[in-house]
C-alpha cells in the first residue's frame, strides 16, 4: 500500500458511505477534507470534521499504519499538534499529541476495485499507463486537463527563467541571450551553446554590433572552431579578427569537442547554427526589448527568421565547399525558439513587472502558434488525442514526461478518472 494512494482516497472522498466511526467509537462526518499539502507538515490543511456532536477545524494526517505517527516522529513535532484526525489503512497503535492528548484515528474503508485499478496502472508497461482506458474518458475532462497542464508547463519554464535572471543580476537582455543561445542548440547542442553564451558576454558582442565579421569571429572563436591553420580566406579572416578580440577581452574559448555533429543533419550542424545566431545578433540589437514591443507572433518570427552569411551558402563546415543552398532558420525552428524562449521570458517579464497584458499575450502566443511535431505527439494522436496548437503540444509533452513516464496517475485528472472506473 502506498500512502499517496490513501491521499487520493481522502482528497476525492472515495470512502464507502455509511456510518463512519473513529477507532475509539465516536461517530465521524467529513465535512471538508482540506487542502492537499505537498510540502512539510500535515498532509491536509484546514479540514472540517464533525466528531460526535463537535465540529473541528484543523489538519489531517494520512498514514498506512497508525504507528507511522511515531516512526515519522510526529509525536515530538509541535507542527502536528493541530492535527484533528489521523486517517489510516491499518490501525495498529493509538497516537497522541506532544501534550499527551489522544488523536482520533479513522480507518479508511474504500472499494477494493479502486486499489486494483491503481495497481493495474502501476504494473503495466504500456506507452502510457492508461493507454487501454483513455478512450473511455470524457473528452471535456481531457481538454480541461490539457489546458491546465499548458499553464503548469509554462510556470515550470518560468522557474528556470527566474533562476537565470538571478544568475545575471536581473539583466533581462543578458538572461534572454543566454537562454536563446541554449535553445539554438536544439537539444543536441544545447549545452555547448549555453557555455558559449556564458563565455562571451553580450556587451562584448554589442560593442561590435555593426560588424558581422567580428561577431562571427567572436562566436566561432569562443566555440573553439578557429584553432586550425591553413584555412581558406574567410576562415583566416575570422581567425585573425578573433586573435585580436580574444586578447582585447581576455577571452577563454570552450572546447571544440563539446559540439556534436553525429546524428545531426548538415543543416543542423553547430557551425550553421552559430552562423545563424551570429546573423541574429547582427540584425537585432536589444532583441528582447523588440520582443516585448511585439504584439503578434508574426512580428517575432520576422525578427528570428535569419539566414547565414554568404560563405555558408556553399559550406556546412569550414574549408569544405558544398552545393549552394541558402541556410535560413526554418519556420519550425523559429516556432520552437518562440515556444521555449520567447514565451517563457515574456510571461515572467509580465509577472515580474506586474503587467498582466504581457503575461496574457505570452499565453495567447501559445494558442496561435502551430503544434510541434515529434514522436510523442504522434503517439498521442494514435490514442485519439490530437494537438492543434503549441498550447496543447506543450501540455501533452508535459503530461508524458511529468505524469505518464513516472506513473504520477494519482495527481493526473485522467488517471483519477481511470482509477474510478468501475468494471
N, C-alpha and C positions, 0 to 999 in steps of 0.2 A: 504494500500500500504506500502510495506517495502522498505526502502532506499537501502537495499542490492540488491533487485531485479533491481532497477534502475542502480546500479553499473554494474550489469551483462549486462543489455541492452547497456550501454555505452561502456563497455570493449570489448564486442564482436560485436559492430557496428550493432546492430539489429534494428536500426531506419528505419522507412519507407523511401525509397529513393524518391528523388524528390527535389523540391526547398525548402531547409531548410532556415528558416528566424528567426532571433532573435525577441524577443517580441517588440523591438524598430524598427523593419522593415528591418534591414540590412541582406543581403544575407550571408549565412554561409556555409562553407565547412570544414568537419572534415578530415584533412589530416592524423593526428595521434592522437588516443585517449589518449595516455600517459601511464605511468606505474602505476598500481594499488598500492596505498599506504595503508597498513594495520595499520600504526602507527598514531600518532597525526599529524595534518596538513591537507592540502588539499587532496582530495580523489584520484586524479590522478596527477602525476608529469610529467613534460616535454612533455606536449601535444603540438600539432601543429595545429592551427586553422586559417582558412582564413575567415576574416570578411570583406565583400565588397572586396576591392582591396588590403587590407593589411593582411599580414601573421603574426600571433602572435605565439610566443613560450612561454609557461608558464604552469600554473597549472589549473586544472578544479575541481570545487566543485559540488557535486551532492546533491540535496535535494528533499524531497517530495513536500514541498511548498517553494516557493522562500523566504517567510518571515522567514523560518528556519535560514536563514543567521543571523537574529537578535536574535532569541531565542537561537542560539548556540554561540552568542557573537563574531561572526567573524568580525563584523564592528568595533570592538575595538582591534582586534588582527592583528598586522602587519605581522604575518606569512601568512596571507591570502591576502596581498596586491598584490602578484604576480599572483593571480587568474585572468585568461583571459576570463573565461566563467563560468557561473553557469548554470547547466542543471537540470531541474526540471520536476516533474509530473504535478504540478499545479502552475501557476504564479498568485500570489496574491499581490506582492509588489515589486517595484524596489529596487535594493540593491546597496550599494556604498562602496568604499574602505575607509580606515581611512582618506584619504585626500579629500574625497568628490566626487571622480570620479565615474561615473556610470559604473557598471559591466554588460556587455551584458548577457542576460538570454535567454536560449533556452528551449522550452517546448518539452519534449521527446515524440515523436509520434511513436508508435510501434503497431504491430499486436496484437490484444487483445487475440488471441489464445495462445500467449507466456505466458501471465499472467494466463490464465485458466490452462494451463499445469502445471505451477509452483504451483498454488494453489491446484491442484489435488495431487501433491506430498506432500505438507504440510499437507493436511487434511486426507489422507488415513492412515490406521493403519496396513498396511501390514508389513511383516518382514523387508523388505527394501522398501522405498517409491516408487522405480521404478520397483518393482517386476513383474508387468504385462508388462512393456515396454522394459525391459532389453534385451529380446530376439531379439528385432529389431535393437539393437545397433551393429555396425560394430565390429567384433572380434578384429581387429587390434587396434582400439581405446581403447578397454578394456585392451588388452595386454600391450599397451604403458602406460596406466594409472597405471596398476598394477606394472609395473617396476618402475615407478616414485614414487609410494607410498611406495615401499620397502625401497627406499633411505630416504624418508621422515620419515618413522618409525625409521630407523637406526639413523638418525640425532636427533630425539626426545629422543631416548635412550642415545645418546651421551651427551645430555644436562645433564642428570642425572649422567652420569659418571663424567663429569666435575665438577658438584656440589659436588660429593663425594670426588673427588681429592682435592678440596679446603678445605673440612672439615678435610682432612687427610694430610694437608701441602704438597700436591703433592707427597705423598708416594704411588707409584703405587702398591706395594705388599700389603700394608695395605688396600688401597681402594678396590683392587681386592678381597681380603679375605672377606671384609665386604659384598660386592655385591654377591659374590659366596655363602656366608652363607645365605643371604637373599633369594636367589633363590633356595637354598637347601630345603627351606620350602615349595616350590611348591604351592604358593598362600595361602593354608590353614594355614600354619605355617611360612609364610614369615616374619611377624612382630617379633615374638619371636626369630626367628633365627637371625635376624638383631640385635636385642637387645643383644642377646648372644654374637655375634661377637664384638659389641661395649663395652661390659662389660669385655671382655677378649682380651687384646691387642695381636696382632700376635707375637710380640717379646717375650712375656711370653711363648707362645707355642713353639717358636723356641728354647728356652733355654732347652727344654725337647724333642726335635725332635727325639731323638733316643730311647725314652721310650714310647711305645704305652699306657701302663697302666696309666702313668702320663698325657698324652694327653687326654685320655678318662676321667680321674678323673677331670681334669680342665674343660672340656666341659660339662660333666654331672653335675658336681658340680655347675658350673655357671648357668646351665639351671634350677637348683632348684630340681634336681632329687635325691640328696643324703642327704636328711634331715630325712629319716625314720630310725628306729632302728630295729634290729633283722633280718637282711637280710642274704642272702647266702654268701658263701666265697668270690665270685667275688665282690659282692656289698660292703661287708665290707672292702675289699682291696681298692676299689675305694674311699670309704668314708674316710678311714684312710689317703690315699695319698692327698685327696682333703683338708682335715682339715689342713694338714701341709702346702700345697701350698697356700691355702686361706690366712693363716696367713703370709706366706712369702711375698706374693704380695699385701697383704691388699685388697683382693677382696670382692666384694659385689654381690651375685648372683641375678638373676632375679627371678620373682615369678613363681612358678611351674604351677599355674592355667592358665597362659597365653597360655600354649600349648594345642592344640586341638586334641583330639583323635576321637571324634564322627564324623560320616560321612567320616571316613577315613578307607581304607583297612589296615589290620595289617602290610602289607609290607611297608606302607607309614607312620606308626606310627612315631612320632617325636623321640622316643627312637632309632628306627632303622636308621633314617636319621642322627641323631647325631653320632651314631656308625660308619656309613659310612663316615661322614665328618671327624671324628677322624682318620680313616684309611687313608683318602686322605691327611690330614695334615702330618701324619706319613710317608707316602710313597713319598711325593712330597714337599720337602722344596724348597723355592724360586720358587713356582709354576708358577707365572706369567712370570718370566724370561724364564722358559722352554717353555711356551706357545708362547712367542714372537719368539723363535727359531724354532717353529714348522711350517712347510710349507704345511702340509696336514691335513685335518680334522681327518684322521685316527690316526695321531700321538697324537692329543689332546685327542681323545677318549680313547686311551691306558692309558693316564695319569689319566683320570676321572673314568674309569671302575674299581671300587674298591668293595671289599666285606667287611663285618663286621668282627670283631674279633671272635674267636671261640665260646665264650659264647653266642653270638646272633644267632648261627645256630639253637639252640633249645630254644630260648627265643624271645618274642616280647616285653615283659615288664620285669622289674626287679623282680626276685624272683618267677617267674611263668614259669614253664617248658612247652614247646610246642613241637610239632612234628619237627623232624630235617629237616631243609631246609636252604640251602646256601642263604644268603640275599645280593645279589650283586645289585649295582646300574644298573638298566636296560638300554638297549640301547636307548629307547625313552627318558628316564630321562636324560641321558647324552646329547642327542641331544638338549633337552630343555635348559640345562645348557650352552651349547655352543652358542645357539641362543641368550639367554637372558643375558649372562655374558661375555663369551669369545669374541664373535664377536664385541659387542659394545666397549669393552675395547681395542681390537686390532685396531679398526677403529680410536678411539680417540688417541691412542698412536701413530699411524702412522701420523695422522693430526698434533698432538702437536709436534712431533719430525721431522715434515716435511719429512717423509719417505713414499712416495706415494705407494711404493711396499707393505708395511704392510697394509696400508688402503685398497688398492685394493685387497689384499689377504683376508681381512675380508669380503669384498663383495663377493668374489669368494667362500668363505666357505658357504655363504647363498645359493648359487646356487647348491652346491654339497651335501648339507645335505637334507635328506628326508623331505617331508612336514609333518607338525604337523597333529595330528588327534584330532578333537574336534567337538562339535555340530555346531559351527559357520561354519566351513569348510564343514561339511556335508550339511548344508543348502545352501551354495553357489553352491555346486555340483548339488543339485536338480534344481538349476536355470541355469545349463549348464556351470558353471564356476568352473573348477577343478584345484586344486592346485597340482603342480608337484614337488615342491621343497620348502625348508624353505623360500626362497625369496618370492615366491608367497603366501605362507600361512601367512607369516608376513604381507604382503601387504593387503591381504583380511581381516585379523583380524583388521588391522588399518582402512581400509575402513569402516568396520561395526561400529567400535567404534567412529571414529573421523568424519565421514561423515553421514552415514545412520542413526545411532541412534539419532543424533541431527539435522537431516534433513538439513545438510550443502550442499544441492544439487547444489547451485549456484557456489560453489567452487570445485565441482566434475565434472570431464570430462564426466562421464557417465550421470550425472544429466543434464549437459549442453546440451547434445545431445537429451535427453528425452524432455526437455523444447522446443527445436527447432522443434520437430516432428510436422508436420502439418497434421492433420487428413483430 
